[in-house]
Amino acid sequence: MDPYPDPTCVGPVHDGGYEGQCCYKVHCAAPVDGACPAAAEAAPHLDGLPPGSGSCMCDGDGEGGAESILGPYANRAASDPASCCYLVGHISCEGRPLLVRGEPRLAPLARGPSAWAHTDLRRFERALADIDVRALPPAARRELARRWAERGRSEHASVASFGRFALGLMALGAPPQLLEAAHRAAVDEVRHARIALAIASLYAGEPVGVGPLPLRGALDDTGSLEELTLATVVEGCVGETLSAIEAEVAAQAAEAPAVRMALQAIARDEARHAELAWAFVRWAVAVGGAGLRERVAATFARALDALDHARSAPAPAGADFPSTHGFVPPAELHLLRQQAVADVLRPAVAALVASHVSSTDREFSSERGHALLSGGATYLST
């Protein structure tokens, strides 16, 4: 085999539910039964694949404009036992994705009458009706409709992600408070999806909903304690903490009251979802012991280092308008994430990993989860 080539970023620049280009990273593993698996079969053998929280695997059907995994290639370090190397495409993504074998699943958009295009929130619906989209050029309306629709698809998929998380909690015998919080989070995501799709429908001038979500393979395995914990580290502790901060910042810039109300509600809910993630990881580490604690620390380190070294996505042509309509411009989003990593996530990780958990600390505590996010709450208020 040829040694792996230098990773590159390829394909179109996305700026909706997915942001930036598909950028490849190198992942290596030991041979399986003396041979390197084909790219299509490699995912279960690779460590550190992106389970969300600002980094999803590129979708071979076009989200990143590239195949998710390329290879196998030979390791440049010939003495490394992880001699099977692959280029894995990563792309920035919103929300807590539903991942199946490392790739995000989203329902297709559906045009025409749909219950997803409306909410039962009267104050929000009145504020939404007050937005005069005629003041926007047609191209701007189409772009905002597309971006809010993609946000709605991501929130819709998060409903299933929390449903699967709840099943994983039951399989592990987790405390009931964690299970209750997981189901409340799924209901939150239903509301987020309806809000986002209602806004998309306004900009589109027609109802925008979602079709059936393909779930084949999604429930094949709810995961071991280690698998569920490490996925929650990235999808929940990192991803939903960032989502809460980003939604609050976007809300502050939003001019339309309906958009501001929507993003403020999403920010509050995402902060609670992040608290759930931190609380679950703390409980899991107490149950799993020192070995799991080390894996958690390593996973946090990889996720935060990836955010530190991420490049700012270039702004798409004609995308100078959305900052007042619910989207943080790419350059500002890049700086915001770096600041959040330094001011919120790294201190919270240090507190979690360094803590010595006694047997009395194995119960869920929303106050403990809130304390881990106290830096984030301070950051949101500034």
Summary of the structure (lengths in Angstrom):
residues: 382
radius of gyration: 20.6
end to end distance: 53.0
largest distance: 65.7
contacts: 1323
relative contact order: 0.12
helix: 56%
strand: 14%
